[in-house]
């Protein structure tokens, strides 16, 4: 029997279905939040689509909390967490996770140290994985023999970094931008300071900084609210109790112009330019974010790429970005170019930046940037792992719980005048640090 179809009605229903499907696919997660009995902040998204559980714990214990003469303590403390804990050797920890197919990892930067877990949500696998994670977080051992071995590894890596132009440039750039502020400390430490680190230093740092009151627990996946509450408490209830560490000094936002040229036999010059930029909570976050996408953050569609690479052929890649932290992280422009054209490329980048700060983007550039950012937003939250990362960021930096809901709307609201105003107040092209590693004919300074 042939069924007659009303084509007009069919297409109306099809459009409605596509709109509903798109909305569902791009829907932002429902974030639940609370303070655990231990004092830790918890952010949770319940999702039973797949039988997986993702958990992370972030703690304000990054490299900026190192003492200047003991840089590297924070990094080694974090690194040794899963190399021996409460009756478990490093092999026990690694095998225990591997046997149940769980993935254990972490992250470390100037602000924070974190550990993360991905496991099947079935009780047997989940409970074993969480037990290991809890012991690693709350009962690390910092074995002397393991520390000695890891110090050798770190020192070897630091010595190798001293030969690489990109590492030399980054280290000099951080010092030029931050001076004596703790953000200038190398994330992995200095060779001389790492050599002096003892197991007691790690224990002391752990007790002082790994506290539940500063911890942020992010939980995403196949577990109920009651289960999430139990997990958060299990992972943080036995963390050390001590006085809150001293707050970091304020970053000096306006730095004097400086230029450092460092000899290196590399065939290309590595150039970094920048200054303190913005914090995670900066009111100008979205105008600066969108503006930087146009300037140098949008890859091949950015102005720097168009001017420096496409029109002049002076670099294969040129970029700019903001690194928002608790305090203003660096605004950085970078490129590599042939030594003989380093000065020409540097001047072109400086001119492009100065013009952008003075005039802002064009309406056409802004429209294209908005379309790219908004169109790509669903890919930012298309997996449990990506959502977990956002939960950690939102919790750690005290961002609004509606951050993901508001993201595309705030991007779309940005105006050319807002970008120009924000860049004018945050970025001074005449007061920036410049580091050139591999500049010809220049003595190291």
N, C-alpha and C positions, 0 to 999 in steps of 0.2 A: 504494500500500500504506500502511495506517495503522499508525504506530508507537506502541505503548503506552508511556507515560511513568510512572515511579514518582514521584508528586508529592513524597512525603517526601524521597526521595533527591535530587530536583531542587532542592528548596529548601535542603537541606544543602549541596549543591555551590555553589549560588548564594551562600549566606552566606560560604563559604570563599573564593570568588572575589572577593567584595566586600571582604573583610578583606585579602586579599593585594593587591588593587588599591589600597586606601586606604594600606596600608603602603608600597607602592612609590611612590605619589604623594607621600606625606609624608616619605619617607626623607630623612635629612640627607646631605649630600655627604661623600664620603671625601676628607679633606684630607691631602695629602702635604706634607712640609715639609723644608727643608734650608738650609744656609748656602752661598751661592754662593762661588766662588773669590775674588770681589771683596770678600766680607765682608757682602754684603746678605742679609737674611733673606727666604726665599722660601716662599710658600704656594700650593699648586697643586691644582686639581680638574680631573681629566680627564673630558671629556664629549664624545662624538662624535655626539650626537643631531642637532645642527644644525651646518652648516659655518661656524661663527663662532668668533672668538677675542676674549676680553676680557682686557686687561692694565692694571694700574695700578702706579704707583710712588709711595709715600708717604715723605716725608722730614721729620724734625723741624726745620722751618724756618718755623713759623707766626709770627703777629704778636707772641707773647710773647718772641720772640728779638730784637725791635727794641730799639735804644737809645732811652731816653726822649726824647731831643732829635732823634731821626731816625725817629719812628714813621711807618710807611708804606713803609720800605725793603723789608721782608720781602714785603709785598703786591705792590709793583711788581716786585720780582725775579721772583716767581712769574708775574705777569701778562705780563712781557716774554719769558718763555722761548720762546714760539712766535711771536714777532714778529721773528725773525731769528736764524739759527743756522748756522754752519759752511757757508758757501756758499749758504745758502737765505735768500731774503727772506721777509717775512711773506706775500706773495702766493704765492711758491713753496710755502710750507708749506700754506697754505689750499687752493691748487689741487691740490697733490700728494695731499692727503687726499681732496678732493672727487672727483678723477678715478677713484679706486678705490673710492668709496663708503664710505670709512672715516670714523669719528667720533672727533674728538680733543677732549678736555676736561680738566677738572681740578677740584680743590677746595682751599679754603684756610680755615683757622681759627686759633684761638690756638695750637694745638699743632703743626699740620702743614701742609705744602704738598704737593699731589699732582697728578700728571698721569695721564690715563687714555686708553685706546684701545679702540675696537671695530672690528674688521675681518673681512672674509671670511678663512677659514682656508686658502684655496688659495694655493699658494706665491707666485705673482706678486704678488697683492694684499697678502698678509701680509708678505712680505719688504720691499716698498716702504714700507708703513706703519711697520714696525718700524725701518727705516733712518731715516725722518724723526723718529720718536719718540726714537731713540737720540741723534741729533744735537741735537735740542731740549734733551734732558736734560743732555747732556754737553758741548755746545759752543755755548751761547747767546752772542749777540754784544752785547746791550744797546746798540743803536745810539742815539747822542745825539739824532738827529732824532725817532726813535720815542719815546724817553723824554720829550722836550719835549712832544710831542703828547699822550701819555698823562697827563702831569702836569696839563695843562690840563683834560683830561677828568675826572680824579680830583678836582681842586680844585673844578670846577664842581659835581660830585656832592656833595662835602662841604659846599659853600655851600648847596645846595638842602636837604641833610639838616638844616642848622641851622634851617630854617624849619618842619620837620615835627615835630609833637608826639611821634610814636612814636620818631623818631630822637633827639630831645632827651632823652626819658625813658630810652631805652636807654643812651645815653652817660653820663648822670648816675648811672644805676643801677650800671653797671659800676664807676665810680669810688667810689661809696658802699660797694659790697660788697668791692672789692679794694684800695682805698687806693692805695698805691705799688707793689703787686705788678704784674708785667708783664701779668697777665691783664686789668688795667684799661685797657691801651693800646688805643685804637681800632683795629680790624682794618685799616681803610684809611688810618690815620694822621690827623694834624691838618693843617689848611691851612698853618700856619706851617712845620711840619716838612717837608711834601711839597714846598713851594716851594724848600727848600734842598737837596733830594736831587739828586745828580749820578750820572752813569753809573758812576763809580768806586765809589760807595757800593754799587751793585748788584753789581758785580764782586767787591768785598770780601766782601759778605754771602754771595754764591754760593760762593766759595771756602771760607769758614769753615763753612758749614752744609750744603751739598749734598754729603754724603759717603756712600759706599757702606756704610760700617760702621753707619750709622744708618738706612739705607733699608730699606723693606719692599716687596717685589715680590709682587703678587698676580696669578695667572694662572688663567683659567677658560675651558675650552672644548675645541675640536677640535684638540688637539695631544698628542703623546706626552710621556712624562716626559723623554726625551732632548731633545726639542724645547723643552720648558719650561726645562730647565737652560741650553740655549744662549741662549734669549731673555733670561733673567734676567742672564746674564753680559754679553750684548751691551748691555743697557740700563744697566749699572752699572759696568763695568770701567774706564771712563775718567772716572768722577766724581772730583772733587778729593781729594787726600790732605792732610790737615791735622790739627792737634790737635782733639780733641773739644771742643765748646763748653762753657762753664761751665753747670752745672746751675742750674735756676731756683730761687729762694728758695722756702721753704715758704709755702703760703697760710695766713694767720691765720684759723682756723676760727670763733672766737668774736669777733664784731664788736659794737660798741656800737649800741644803738638810735639811729636817726636818721630824720628826716623832712624832706624837701626839697620845697617848693612853688614851682613855676616858672610865672609868668604866660604865657599864650598865648591868642590870640584864637579858638582852635578852639571849636566848640560843645560838645564833650565833654571831660571830664577823662580823661587817660590815666594809669593808676595801675599802678605796679610795686612789689612787695614781695618781699624775699628776703634771702638770705645764702649764704655758701659751703655747698655741699651734700655731694656725694660724688665720688670719683674712679672711674674705670672699674674699678679693681681692688678697690674697697671690699668687705670681707666682708659688709656689709649691703646689697649691691647689690639682690638680689632682694626682700627685705622692703620696701626703699624704693621700688623700681620698682612692685611690686604695690600698695603703699599709696598711692603717688601716683596710680596709675590710678584708684583709688577716690576720692581727694580731688579731683583736678582734671584728670587726664590722660585720662580716659575719655570726653571729650566730653559728650554729652547724658545719659549715665548716671552722671556724676560727682556727688559731693555738692555741690561748689561751684555747679555748674550748677543743681542742683535747688533749693538754698537761695537763691541770689542771683537767678537768672533766673526759674525756674518759680514759686517761691512769692512772691517779692517784686517781680519785674519790674524790677530795678535795673540790669540789663545784658543786652545781647544775647548776649555771649560772656564767659565768665570761665574761667580755666584755671590749671593749675600744672604745672610740670615740673622735672626734674633735668637738668642739662647735664653729664654726667660727662666729665672730661678726665683728662690725666695726673695732675694735682693736682685737688683738689675744685673742680668747676665749680659754677656758681650753681644754687641752688634758687630758682625764681622763680614768683610768682603775679602774674597780670595781668588787667586788665579795662579797659573804657572805659564811661563812664556820663555822664549829663547833669551839668553842673556843679553844679546846685542840689542834687543828691543824692549828690555825690561823698563827702562825709563819712559819710553814712549807709551807703553801699555799702562804703566802706573799713572801717568798724567791723564790718560784718556779715562781711566776708571774714576780718578778724582774729579774730573770735569763732569762726567756723567752723574756722579753722586751729587755734586754741587747744584747742577741744573735741576735734578729731581727734587732736592730739598727746597730749592727756591720756588719752583713752579708746580710741583706735584705731577701726577700722571694726567694723561688726557682722558676725556670721557670714554673714548673708544677703548683705551687700555683698561680702564676700570671695569667697563662692561664685560670685556673678555675675561678678566681675572675673576670676577664674580661668577660668571658662568662655569669656569673651570673649577673653582673651589667648591661651589655648591653642587655641581654635577658630580664631583669626586667624593663628596662627603659620605655617601652610603658605604663606600669602600673602607672608610675609617672605622666603621662599626659592624663589619660583616662577619666577624668571628668572635667567639667567646674570649679569646686571648686579647683581641684589640679592645673589647669592652672592659676587660679586667684592667688593662693598662690605663684606660681613661678613669675608671673608678679610683685607682691609686692616685692619679694626678689630681682629680677633683678633691679627694680627701686630704691629701698631703698639703696642697696649696690653698685649702679652704675656699675653693671655688664654689659658686652656686650649684646646688644639686640639679638645677635646670640647665646647666652648661651645654649639654648635648642638644637639648630641646631648642635652646636659644641660638646655637651656633650659626645655622644658615641664615636666620632672620637678621642677626647682627652683622653678618657679612654683607647681606643685601642692603642694609641701611647705610653702609659707609659711603660718604660723599668725597669728591675730589678735595674740597676745602678742608675736610677733616683730616685727610691724609697729609696734606700740605702743612696744616697747623701742627699735627702731631710730630711729624718729622722735623719741623723747624724747632720745636721745643726740646726734642730728644737727641737730635743728631746735629753736631756742628762740624761741617766738613773741614774747617780750618783748625780744629782741635781734636785730632785723632792720632792714634799710634800707628806707625807703619814699620813693618819688619820685612826685609828683603834678604833671603838666604840664597846665595849664589849670584850676587851682583858682581859683574866684572870690574876689575880695576879698583876695588874698594878694600881698604884694610878693615879687618874685623874690629868692631867697636863694642 
